[in-house]
Amino acid sequence: MSSADIIWKRGDRSMQVLGTTIGCRCDVRTLANGRRALNEVVYTTTRSRKQGVPYDPQLFPVGLWRLIAVEVPDLPDDYLGPKFIRTDACQKVERWDVEQADQLRYLQPTNDFVWDYGYLIHWSSWPTSLGCLCPTSVNDQLWICACASMALREGREMLLEVVS
């Protein structure tokens, strides 16, 4: 039995949060699954939260991760929702070469792997994400944020386990 506060199995449309089942999604449009167009270039997130290098986005990584912060987007945001949760989740992803012709587009994978750190838990009105876990209800997202905020204020860890 896991000691994690949140448990999600890749591919499932729900996750366990403090013993309660809530709906969620992690639907990623990738070049590999044919749902990302060559001109829809996205970038990794570095450890310091800066824009990294072009890559083909991936599902939230398997592992045991800490929830590290609850934040409000800088501007009203229908992608990140009213609040979002940062995690320490990361994984190695392949950097892609891009070219700028009439528009920026993916060219080819480089066989050079870099770390991507941009894995969040957030509600979104968008049907897909770049690998983040997205509760399907904004109220569920706000509840998770409240639980995480309380744990962080009290100096307690909240853990997320992602299994394959």
C-alpha positions in Angstrom: 0.0 0.0 0.0 1.3 3.4 -0.9 2.0 6.1 1.6 1.3 8.8 -1.0 -1.5 11.3 -0.5 -2.3 11.3 -4.2 -2.1 8.2 -6.4 -2.6 8.2 -10.2 -2.1 5.3 -12.6 -1.1 6.4 -16.1 -4.0 6.1 -18.4 -6.7 6.3 -15.7 -9.4 8.9 -15.8 -9.4 9.3 -12.0 -6.9 9.6 -9.1 -7.0 9.0 -5.4 -6.6 12.1 -3.3 -6.5 11.5 0.5 -8.7 8.5 0.0 -11.2 10.2 -2.3 -11.6 9.4 -6.0 -11.8 12.4 -8.2 -11.8 12.7 -12.0 -8.6 13.7 -13.8 -6.9 13.6 -17.1 -3.4 13.6 -18.5 -4.1 13.7 -22.2 -1.0 14.8 -24.1 -0.9 15.7 -27.8 2.6 14.5 -29.0 4.4 14.1 -32.3 4.7 10.4 -31.5 0.9 9.9 -31.2 0.3 12.1 -34.3 -1.8 14.6 -32.4 0.8 17.5 -32.4 1.4 19.4 -35.6 5.0 20.1 -36.6 4.4 23.8 -36.1 3.2 23.4 -32.5 6.6 23.6 -30.9 6.8 23.5 -27.1 9.7 23.8 -24.8 10.9 22.0 -21.6 10.9 23.8 -18.3 14.2 24.0 -16.6 14.8 23.4 -12.8 14.8 27.3 -12.4 11.4 27.4 -14.2 12.8 29.0 -17.4 12.0 28.0 -20.9 14.3 25.2 -22.0 14.7 23.4 -25.3 12.2 22.2 -27.9 10.8 18.7 -27.1 7.9 16.3 -27.7 5.8 16.6 -24.6 5.3 13.4 -22.5 2.9 12.1 -19.8 3.5 13.0 -16.2 6.5 10.9 -15.1 6.3 7.7 -13.1 7.6 8.0 -9.6 7.0 9.4 -6.1 6.9 13.2 -6.2 6.5 16.0 -3.6 4.0 18.8 -3.9 6.2 21.9 -3.4 4.0 25.0 -3.8 0.5 26.2 -4.5 0.4 29.2 -6.7 -2.0 31.6 -8.5 -1.3 32.3 -12.1 0.1 35.8 -12.9 -2.9 36.5 -15.1 -6.4 35.0 -15.3 -5.7 31.7 -17.0 -8.1 29.1 -18.4 -5.2 26.7 -18.9 -3.7 26.8 -15.3 -7.0 27.4 -13.6 -7.5 29.7 -10.6 -4.6 27.9 -8.6 -2.1 25.3 -9.5 0.3 23.0 -7.7 4.0 22.7 -8.4 5.6 19.4 -8.0 9.2 18.3 -8.0 8.5 15.8 -10.8 11.0 15.6 -13.6 12.1 13.3 -16.4 14.6 13.1 -19.2 13.1 14.0 -22.6 14.7 14.2 -26.0 15.6 17.6 -27.4 14.3 18.3 -30.9 16.0 20.4 -33.6 13.6 23.1 -35.0 13.8 25.3 -38.0 12.4 28.7 -38.7 11.0 28.9 -42.3 7.7 30.7 -42.7 7.0 29.5 -39.1 8.9 27.6 -36.4 8.5 23.9 -36.8 10.0 20.6 -35.5 12.7 19.2 -37.7 14.1 16.0 -36.1 15.0 14.4 -32.7 18.6 14.9 -31.7 19.3 11.9 -29.5 20.3 14.4 -26.8 18.3 14.1 -23.6 17.6 16.9 -21.1 15.6 17.2 -17.9 12.1 18.6 -18.0 10.7 19.9 -14.7 7.4 21.5 -15.7 4.9 19.0 -14.2 2.0 20.6 -12.4 -1.4 19.6 -11.0 -4.0 22.1 -12.4 -7.5 22.4 -13.6 -7.9 23.5 -17.2 -10.7 24.3 -19.6 -8.4 22.9 -22.3 -8.9 19.2 -23.1 -5.2 18.4 -23.2 -2.0 19.4 -21.3 1.7 19.2 -21.7 1.9 16.3 -19.3 0.3 17.8 -16.3 -2.3 16.1 -14.2 -5.6 17.9 -14.6 -8.6 17.4 -12.2 -11.7 17.5 -14.2 -13.5 19.7 -11.7 -12.3 23.1 -10.7 -13.8 22.5 -7.2 -11.7 19.4 -6.8 -8.6 21.4 -7.9 -9.3 24.0 -5.3 -9.8 21.3 -2.6 -6.5 19.7 -3.5 -4.9 23.2 -3.4 -6.4 23.8 0.1 -5.1 20.5 1.4 -1.6 21.1 -0.1 -1.5 24.6 1.3 -2.4 23.4 4.8 0.2 20.7 4.6 2.9 23.1 3.4 2.0 25.7 6.1 2.3 23.0 8.7 5.6 21.7 7.4 4.1 18.4 6.3 5.0 16.7 3.0 2.2 15.8 0.5 3.3 13.1 -1.9 2.0 12.2 -5.3 2.7 8.7 -6.7 2.4 8.0 -10.4 2.5 4.4 -11.4 2.5 2.8 -14.9 
